[in-house]
């Protein structure tokens, strides 16, 4: 996943515009990624996931693109709404064995929607 | 179906004290994980419990510990609190490799 930084990248978009949030990863063997949305005062909430055998996956108003060549994924939100204001994280599951499961999170991007 | 619940939601402690946080997973979920979220380090994995056993542990000092009960409820404990322990502590319950997060406990150490 992303290296952790001191500053949270921010993105401000006008309501109705499309938003693009980016995430870089370092392990070329990574094969599964998840995007989470965290609203103020809440825990992260699953948005969409993608496996490495796919380049693109679409959900409701969201699309995730995966570029394995440059180890980059992006989350696109169509027709951004005020309710989309939140911090967005890319995450990579890690299964160290014995059925264990943990997530490694990127540093997150704060999306602010301007009405 | 009720989501993951965490208590308390907010907590203020003094350096040197200890604290216990509680998490109730979604009914039927047997795996509970804990994460620490800070502005500087982001979201970091603390540990995971399954069937009352710690199955995995992140890179945190021994002051951080946890346990899980037979009803899958989990607690985490932080002893000898330091200012740097101020954070949002998130609990997540997992089933079939899908992880669901609670709202977190906001711990402030003064």
Interface residues (C-beta under 8 A of the other chain):
Chain A: X4 X6 X8 X41 X42 X43 X44 X45 X46 X89 X93 X95 X96 X98 X99 X100 X101 X102 X103 X104 X105 X106 X107 X108
Chain B: X4 X31 X33 X35 X39 X40 X41 X42 X43 X44 X45 X48 X50 X55 X56 X58 X90 X92 X94 X97 X98 X99 X100 X101 X102 X103 X104
